[in-house]
Amino acid sequence: MKKIRIAVIALFVVAVAAFGAFTVWSNLDKDETPPVIECTQESIKVSVKDDESVLLEGLTAHDDVDGDLTDSIRVSSISHFAEQGKRTIEYVVFDKANNFATYKRTLQYTDYEPPRIYLDTPLRFSASDLQKLDPTVGMRVEDVLDGDIANKIRISYGSMYIQEPGFYKITAQVSNSAGDTCSVPLEINIVDSSSSESQKYYPMLSDYIIYMKAGEAINLNTYLIGVMRGNQEYKFSDGMINVSRSDIAIINHVDFDTPGTYTVDYSYTSSSGGTAVTKLVVVVEE
């Protein structure tokens, strides 16, 4: 029994010694040195249409154990815009021991355009449909980074409380994945549900939101393409109605030299005295 106990103790001592030796050997052999990323371009200019391979241009990576790791470099993150068209891009590379290195540089787009909200239908709603009012119907968004993000549009009503027909101010806003935001103040037109209202001819436009540069000249008459009565469209080019362009007054509130958001009123008054107004939103940019 005593011999067995001595043998067990001896075996335990040997095992502990072996484990200690293995641990020391493992630590001596362990790779704890991270790889290194080097770059020949501290900033990179790319198109919004370029893929990730272009973002990796000018970068190399090396590890003292694994050698060349250039093909293992990946984009780990791209920041929101620090300024117009410029972001910070961060790269990462791992060696086989899971040591890693990171690198940051400036990413600049050569053809970036901010997201823009467009409106294909007038913001006109019946007072009888207020419970299902959705101003985003007819809105679309063009964004060079994310494509169609109309589902991200948010409407702010402020403290507005709709009680009767008239024009009410709202704001439509959308942001892309880079944090760039388009915010457009708009007006919704709430109309009554009477039969006389349904007989009004509302001016119909090719666009209901347009964007232009300060100082740019535009012809507001070109956006007028016809009239609408209810849901029925009548285009001047079809020659189906007795309303002409000259019958519609264009009331311009735009300062074309000063950045801001303005409206143009297209107004038609029928022989019976009923007046219908459609608004064009003009965003003047710097």
Contacts in CASP RR format, 6 or more apart in sequence:
PFRMAT RR
TARGET T0000
AUTHOR 0000-0000-0000
METHOD contacts of the structure
MODEL  1
MKKIRIAVIALFVVAVAAFGAFTVWSNLDKDETPPVIECTQESIKVSVKD
DESVLLEGLTAHDDVDGDLTDSIRVSSISHFAEQGKRTIEYVVFDKANNF
ATYKRTLQYTDYEPPRIYLDTPLRFSASDLQKLDPTVGMRVEDVLDGDIA
NKIRISYGSMYIQEPGFYKITAQVSNSAGDTCSVPLEINIVDSSSSESQK
YYPMLSDYIIYMKAGEAINLNTYLIGVMRGNQEYKFSDGMINVSRSDIAI
INHVDFDTPGTYTVDYSYTSSSGGTAVTKLVVVVEE
30 97 0 8 1.000
31 65 0 8 1.000
31 95 0 8 1.000
31 96 0 8 1.000
31 97 0 8 1.000
31 99 0 8 1.000
32 97 0 8 1.000
32 99 0 8 1.000
33 63 0 8 1.000
33 64 0 8 1.000
33 65 0 8 1.000
33 99 0 8 1.000
34 63 0 8 1.000
34 95 0 8 1.000
34 99 0 8 1.000
34 100 0 8 1.000
34 101 0 8 1.000
35 61 0 8 1.000
35 62 0 8 1.000
35 63 0 8 1.000
35 66 0 8 1.000
35 69 0 8 1.000
35 93 0 8 1.000
35 94 0 8 1.000
35 95 0 8 1.000
35 99 0 8 1.000
35 100 0 8 1.000
35 101 0 8 1.000
36 61 0 8 1.000
36 62 0 8 1.000
36 63 0 8 1.000
36 101 0 8 1.000
37 59 0 8 1.000
37 60 0 8 1.000
37 61 0 8 1.000
37 73 0 8 1.000
37 91 0 8 1.000
37 93 0 8 1.000
37 101 0 8 1.000
37 102 0 8 1.000
37 103 0 8 1.000
38 59 0 8 1.000
38 60 0 8 1.000
38 61 0 8 1.000
38 62 0 8 1.000
39 58 0 8 1.000
39 59 0 8 1.000
39 60 0 8 1.000
39 103 0 8 1.000
39 105 0 8 1.000
40 58 0 8 1.000
41 57 0 8 1.000
41 58 0 8 1.000
41 105 0 8 1.000
42 105 0 8 1.000
42 106 0 8 1.000
43 105 0 8 1.000
43 106 0 8 1.000
43 107 0 8 1.000
43 108 0 8 1.000
44 54 0 8 1.000
44 55 0 8 1.000
44 57 0 8 1.000
44 58 0 8 1.000
44 89 0 8 1.000
44 105 0 8 1.000
44 106 0 8 1.000
44 107 0 8 1.000
44 108 0 8 1.000
45 108 0 8 1.000
45 109 0 8 1.000
45 110 0 8 1.000
46 54 0 8 1.000
46 55 0 8 1.000
46 107 0 8 1.000
46 108 0 8 1.000
46 109 0 8 1.000
46 110 0 8 1.000
47 54 0 8 1.000
47 109 0 8 1.000
47 110 0 8 1.000
47 111 0 8 1.000
48 109 0 8 1.000
48 111 0 8 1.000
48 112 0 8 1.000
48 144 0 8 1.000
48 145 0 8 1.000
49 111 0 8 1.000
52 75 0 8 1.000
55 75 0 8 1.000
55 89 0 8 1.000
55 107 0 8 1.000
56 73 0 8 1.000
56 75 0 8 1.000
56 91 0 8 1.000
59 70 0 8 1.000
59 73 0 8 1.000
59 91 0 8 1.000
59 103 0 8 1.000
60 68 0 8 1.000
60 70 0 8 1.000
61 68 0 8 1.000
61 69 0 8 1.000
61 70 0 8 1.000
61 72 0 8 1.000
61 73 0 8 1.000
61 93 0 8 1.000
61 101 0 8 1.000
62 68 0 8 1.000
62 69 0 8 1.000
62 70 0 8 1.000
63 69 0 8 1.000
63 95 0 8 1.000
63 99 0 8 1.000
65 95 0 8 1.000
65 96 0 8 1.000
65 97 0 8 1.000
66 95 0 8 1.000
66 96 0 8 1.000
69 93 0 8 1.000
69 94 0 8 1.000
69 95 0 8 1.000
72 93 0 8 1.000
72 94 0 8 1.000
73 91 0 8 1.000
73 92 0 8 1.000
73 93 0 8 1.000
74 91 0 8 1.000
74 92 0 8 1.000
74 93 0 8 1.000
75 89 0 8 1.000
75 90 0 8 1.000
75 91 0 8 1.000
76 90 0 8 1.000
76 91 0 8 1.000
76 92 0 8 1.000
76 102 0 8 1.000
77 89 0 8 1.000
77 90 0 8 1.000
78 87 0 8 1.000
78 88 0 8 1.000
78 89 0 8 1.000
78 90 0 8 1.000
78 107 0 8 1.000
78 178 0 8 1.000
79 87 0 8 1.000
79 88 0 8 1.000
79 89 0 8 1.000
79 90 0 8 1.000
80 87 0 8 1.000
80 178 0 8 1.000
80 179 0 8 1.000
80 180 0 8 1.000
81 87 0 8 1.000
81 178 0 8 1.000
81 179 0 8 1.000
81 180 0 8 1.000
82 88 0 8 1.000
84 112 0 8 1.000
85 108 0 8 1.000
85 109 0 8 1.000
85 112 0 8 1.000
86 106 0 8 1.000
86 107 0 8 1.000
86 108 0 8 1.000
86 109 0 8 1.000
87 106 0 8 1.000
87 107 0 8 1.000
87 108 0 8 1.000
87 178 0 8 1.000
88 104 0 8 1.000
88 105 0 8 1.000
88 106 0 8 1.000
88 107 0 8 1.000
89 104 0 8 1.000
89 105 0 8 1.000
89 106 0 8 1.000
89 107 0 8 1.000
90 102 0 8 1.000
90 103 0 8 1.000
90 104 0 8 1.000
91 102 0 8 1.000
91 103 0 8 1.000
91 104 0 8 1.000
92 100 0 8 1.000
92 101 0 8 1.000
92 102 0 8 1.000
93 100 0 8 1.000
93 101 0 8 1.000
94 100 0 8 1.000
111 144 0 8 1.000
112 144 0 8 1.000
112 145 0 8 1.000
113 144 0 8 1.000
114 180 0 8 1.000
114 182 0 8 1.000
115 141 0 8 1.000
115 142 0 8 1.000
115 143 0 8 1.000
115 146 0 8 1.000
115 149 0 8 1.000
115 174 0 8 1.000
115 175 0 8 1.000
115 176 0 8 1.000
115 180 0 8 1.000
115 181 0 8 1.000
115 182 0 8 1.000
116 141 0 8 1.000
116 142 0 8 1.000
116 143 0 8 1.000
116 182 0 8 1.000
116 211 0 8 1.000
117 139 0 8 1.000
117 140 0 8 1.000
117 141 0 8 1.000
117 153 0 8 1.000
117 172 0 8 1.000
117 174 0 8 1.000
117 182 0 8 1.000
117 184 0 8 1.000
117 209 0 8 1.000
118 139 0 8 1.000
118 140 0 8 1.000
118 141 0 8 1.000
118 142 0 8 1.000
118 207 0 8 1.000
118 208 0 8 1.000
118 209 0 8 1.000
119 138 0 8 1.000
119 139 0 8 1.000
119 140 0 8 1.000
119 186 0 8 1.000
119 207 0 8 1.000
119 208 0 8 1.000
119 209 0 8 1.000
119 281 0 8 1.000
120 138 0 8 1.000
120 139 0 8 1.000
120 140 0 8 1.000
120 207 0 8 1.000
120 208 0 8 1.000
121 137 0 8 1.000
121 138 0 8 1.000
121 208 0 8 1.000
122 189 0 8 1.000
122 202 0 8 1.000
122 204 0 8 1.000
122 205 0 8 1.000
122 208 0 8 1.000
122 228 0 8 1.000
122 278 0 8 1.000
122 279 0 8 1.000
123 135 0 8 1.000
123 186 0 8 1.000
123 187 0 8 1.000
123 188 0 8 1.000
123 189 0 8 1.000
123 208 0 8 1.000
123 279 0 8 1.000
124 188 0 8 1.000
124 189 0 8 1.000
124 191 0 8 1.000
124 202 0 8 1.000
124 278 0 8 1.000
125 133 0 8 1.000
125 188 0 8 1.000
125 189 0 8 1.000
125 190 0 8 1.000
125 191 0 8 1.000
126 190 0 8 1.000
126 191 0 8 1.000
126 192 0 8 1.000
126 193 0 8 1.000
127 164 0 8 1.000
127 165 0 8 1.000
127 190 0 8 1.000
127 191 0 8 1.000
127 192 0 8 1.000
127 193 0 8 1.000
128 193 0 8 1.000
130 162 0 8 1.000
130 190 0 8 1.000
133 162 0 8 1.000
133 188 0 8 1.000
135 155 0 8 1.000
135 170 0 8 1.000
135 172 0 8 1.000
135 186 0 8 1.000
135 188 0 8 1.000
136 150 0 8 1.000
136 153 0 8 1.000
136 155 0 8 1.000
136 172 0 8 1.000
139 150 0 8 1.000
139 153 0 8 1.000
139 172 0 8 1.000
140 148 0 8 1.000
140 150 0 8 1.000
141 147 0 8 1.000
141 148 0 8 1.000
141 149 0 8 1.000
141 150 0 8 1.000
141 152 0 8 1.000
141 153 0 8 1.000
141 174 0 8 1.000
141 182 0 8 1.000
142 148 0 8 1.000
143 149 0 8 1.000
143 176 0 8 1.000
145 176 0 8 1.000
145 177 0 8 1.000
145 178 0 8 1.000
146 176 0 8 1.000
146 177 0 8 1.000
149 174 0 8 1.000
149 176 0 8 1.000
150 174 0 8 1.000
152 174 0 8 1.000
152 175 0 8 1.000
153 172 0 8 1.000
153 173 0 8 1.000
153 174 0 8 1.000
154 172 0 8 1.000
154 173 0 8 1.000
154 174 0 8 1.000
155 170 0 8 1.000
155 171 0 8 1.000
155 172 0 8 1.000
155 173 0 8 1.000
156 170 0 8 1.000
156 171 0 8 1.000
156 173 0 8 1.000
157 168 0 8 1.000
157 170 0 8 1.000
158 170 0 8 1.000
158 171 0 8 1.000
160 168 0 8 1.000
160 169 0 8 1.000
160 170 0 8 1.000
162 168 0 8 1.000
162 190 0 8 1.000
164 190 0 8 1.000
165 190 0 8 1.000
165 191 0 8 1.000
165 192 0 8 1.000
166 189 0 8 1.000
166 190 0 8 1.000
166 191 0 8 1.000
167 187 0 8 1.000
167 188 0 8 1.000
167 189 0 8 1.000
167 190 0 8 1.000
167 279 0 8 1.000
168 187 0 8 1.000
168 188 0 8 1.000
168 190 0 8 1.000
169 185 0 8 1.000
169 186 0 8 1.000
169 187 0 8 1.000
170 185 0 8 1.000
170 186 0 8 1.000
170 187 0 8 1.000
170 188 0 8 1.000
171 183 0 8 1.000
171 184 0 8 1.000
171 185 0 8 1.000
171 186 0 8 1.000
172 183 0 8 1.000
172 184 0 8 1.000
172 186 0 8 1.000
173 181 0 8 1.000
173 182 0 8 1.000
173 183 0 8 1.000
173 184 0 8 1.000
174 181 0 8 1.000
174 182 0 8 1.000
175 181 0 8 1.000
175 182 0 8 1.000
184 209 0 8 1.000
184 261 0 8 1.000
184 281 0 8 1.000
184 283 0 8 1.000
185 261 0 8 1.000
185 281 0 8 1.000
186 209 0 8 1.000
186 281 0 8 1.000
187 263 0 8 1.000
187 279 0 8 1.000
189 277 0 8 1.000
189 279 0 8 1.000
191 197 0 8 1.000
196 274 0 8 1.000
198 229 0 8 1.000
198 230 0 8 1.000
199 229 0 8 1.000
200 229 0 8 1.000
200 270 0 8 1.000
200 274 0 8 1.000
200 275 0 8 1.000
200 276 0 8 1.000
201 227 0 8 1.000
201 228 0 8 1.000
201 229 0 8 1.000
201 234 0 8 1.000
201 241 0 8 1.000
201 243 0 8 1.000
201 268 0 8 1.000
201 270 0 8 1.000
201 276 0 8 1.000
202 227 0 8 1.000
202 228 0 8 1.000
202 229 0 8 1.000
202 230 0 8 1.000
202 268 0 8 1.000
202 276 0 8 1.000
202 277 0 8 1.000
202 278 0 8 1.000
203 224 0 8 1.000
203 226 0 8 1.000
203 227 0 8 1.000
203 228 0 8 1.000
203 248 0 8 1.000
203 266 0 8 1.000
203 267 0 8 1.000
203 268 0 8 1.000
203 276 0 8 1.000
203 277 0 8 1.000
203 278 0 8 1.000
204 224 0 8 1.000
204 225 0 8 1.000
204 226 0 8 1.000
204 227 0 8 1.000
204 228 0 8 1.000
204 233 0 8 1.000
204 234 0 8 1.000
204 235 0 8 1.000
204 278 0 8 1.000
205 223 0 8 1.000
205 224 0 8 1.000
205 225 0 8 1.000
205 266 0 8 1.000
205 278 0 8 1.000
205 280 0 8 1.000
206 222 0 8 1.000
206 223 0 8 1.000
206 225 0 8 1.000
207 223 0 8 1.000
207 280 0 8 1.000
208 278 0 8 1.000
208 279 0 8 1.000
208 280 0 8 1.000
208 281 0 8 1.000
209 280 0 8 1.000
209 281 0 8 1.000
209 283 0 8 1.000
210 218 0 8 1.000
210 223 0 8 1.000
210 280 0 8 1.000
210 281 0 8 1.000
210 282 0 8 1.000
210 283 0 8 1.000
211 283 0 8 1.000
211 285 0 8 1.000
212 218 0 8 1.000
212 256 0 8 1.000
212 282 0 8 1.000
212 283 0 8 1.000
212 284 0 8 1.000
212 285 0 8 1.000
213 284 0 8 1.000
213 285 0 8 1.000
213 286 0 8 1.000
214 256 0 8 1.000
214 257 0 8 1.000
214 258 0 8 1.000
214 259 0 8 1.000
214 284 0 8 1.000
214 285 0 8 1.000
214 286 0 8 1.000
215 256 0 8 1.000
215 257 0 8 1.000
215 284 0 8 1.000
216 256 0 8 1.000
217 256 0 8 1.000
218 256 0 8 1.000
220 250 0 8 1.000
220 252 0 8 1.000
220 264 0 8 1.000
220 280 0 8 1.000
221 245 0 8 1.000
221 250 0 8 1.000
223 280 0 8 1.000
224 236 0 8 1.000
224 245 0 8 1.000
224 248 0 8 1.000
224 250 0 8 1.000
224 266 0 8 1.000
225 235 0 8 1.000
225 236 0 8 1.000
225 237 0 8 1.000
226 233 0 8 1.000
226 234 0 8 1.000
226 235 0 8 1.000
226 236 0 8 1.000
226 243 0 8 1.000
227 234 0 8 1.000
227 241 0 8 1.000
227 243 0 8 1.000
227 248 0 8 1.000
227 268 0 8 1.000
228 234 0 8 1.000
234 240 0 8 1.000
234 241 0 8 1.000
234 243 0 8 1.000
236 244 0 8 1.000
236 245 0 8 1.000
243 268 0 8 1.000
247 268 0 8 1.000
248 266 0 8 1.000
248 267 0 8 1.000
248 268 0 8 1.000
249 265 0 8 1.000
249 266 0 8 1.000
249 267 0 8 1.000
249 268 0 8 1.000
249 269 0 8 1.000
250 264 0 8 1.000
250 265 0 8 1.000
250 266 0 8 1.000
250 267 0 8 1.000
251 264 0 8 1.000
251 265 0 8 1.000
251 266 0 8 1.000
251 267 0 8 1.000
252 264 0 8 1.000
253 262 0 8 1.000
253 263 0 8 1.000
253 264 0 8 1.000
253 265 0 8 1.000
254 262 0 8 1.000
254 263 0 8 1.000
254 264 0 8 1.000
254 282 0 8 1.000
254 284 0 8 1.000
255 262 0 8 1.000
255 284 0 8 1.000
256 284 0 8 1.000
257 284 0 8 1.000
258 284 0 8 1.000
259 284 0 8 1.000
259 285 0 8 1.000
259 286 0 8 1.000
260 283 0 8 1.000
260 284 0 8 1.000
260 285 0 8 1.000
261 281 0 8 1.000
261 282 0 8 1.000
261 283 0 8 1.000
261 284 0 8 1.000
262 281 0 8 1.000
262 282 0 8 1.000
262 284 0 8 1.000
263 279 0 8 1.000
263 280 0 8 1.000
263 281 0 8 1.000
263 282 0 8 1.000
264 279 0 8 1.000
264 280 0 8 1.000
264 282 0 8 1.000
265 277 0 8 1.000
265 278 0 8 1.000
265 279 0 8 1.000
266 277 0 8 1.000
266 278 0 8 1.000
266 279 0 8 1.000
266 280 0 8 1.000
267 275 0 8 1.000
267 276 0 8 1.000
267 277 0 8 1.000
268 275 0 8 1.000
268 276 0 8 1.000
269 275 0 8 1.000
269 276 0 8 1.000
270 276 0 8 1.000
END
